[in-house]
Amino acid sequence: MLDKKLSYKDKSVLVTYLAKSYINSVRRVEIMQFKGISEKDTQYLGEISSINLINAVIEQCSSTSQIILRNEYFGKRETKWFLEYFSKSNFYRLRKVAIEEFIDCLNI
């Protein structure tokens, strides 16, 4: 746990960083699988552990937050995807809640 409280901006930056790391891990695992690298390989296991940790944290969040986190940060991002689910103002409010939930589930 951190000694100081993170601001919303800090939390947002952290989630964005973790999302980029997650996406890169998914890509590396796909490449390793394509190359036929053993699933017992240390690097492969590390990437899988990272992916599983993020997935477990997302699954602890509410269903609305999961939708936002997966579509906005941890998945393939389409422009204005949220308009199918939320109004713009509601989305921005719920995105803040999703970030807070995600950080809380990480116990930071």
N, C-alpha and C positions, 0 to 999 in steps of 0.2 A: 504494500500500500504506500501511496505517496503521502508525504507529510503536509503538502499544501493542496488546497482545492484547485482543480483545473478550471479554467474559464471555458465557456462554451466554444470559443474559437480554438483553444488548445485541444479540446475533446474532438472537435471536427477535424482538425489536422491529424490527430492520432488515428481516428477512424479511417480517414483517407489514406494514410500511410499503411495501416494494416490491410486495407482493401487492395492496395497496389501489391503488397507482399503476397497476399492470398492469391491474387490473379497470376502473379509470376510463379508461385508454387504450383498452381494448377497446370500452367503451361509446361513447367519443367517436368512434372510427372507425366504429362502426355508425351513429351519428347522421350523421356526415359522408357516409357512403355513401348513407343514406336521402335526405339533402338534395341529393345529386348533386354534392358538392364534388369538384373535380378531384383526381386522385391525385397531381398534381404540386404541389399546395398544400404550402407549407412546414410548416404545422401538421400536416397529414395525414401527411407523410413522417416528421416527428418522432415522432408517435404510433406509426406502423408500426415505426420503428427501435427504440423502447422495447419494443414487444411482441416483436419478433424477437430482441432481446438476451435478454430473460427466457426465452423459449422455448429459445434455444440453450444457456443456462446450465442449465436444467432437463434438457435432453437429455444433458448431460454427466454427470449424476448416475446412480447405479445405478437399476435398474428399480423396486426397492422404494421408494427415495427419490422417484422420479418420481411414483409412485402417491400417496405421502403428500403431496408438495408440491402436486400438481395438485388433490387432493381437499380438503386441509386449508387451503390458502392461495390458490392461483391459479385455482380453479374455483368452480363453484356448490357451496356447502357444505351438505351434509345432516347432520343430527344423527346422531351415532354411526355414520357411514358405515364406519368402520374395523372394526367388529365382523364384517363380512363377510370381512375379510382376516386380522385379527390379534386376539389377546387384548388386553385393555386394557393390561396391563403391558408386553406386547411392543410395542404401538403407541407408548406413551410413550417407550420406549427407542429405537425406530426413528425416531420423530419428531426426537429429539435428533440422531441420526446424519444424518438428511436435512437438517436445518438446517446442521449442520457441513459436509456435502458441498456444499450450495448456496453457502455463504459461501466455501468453498475454491475452487469453480469461478469465483466472481467475482474471485478473487485479492485478497481484502481481508485 
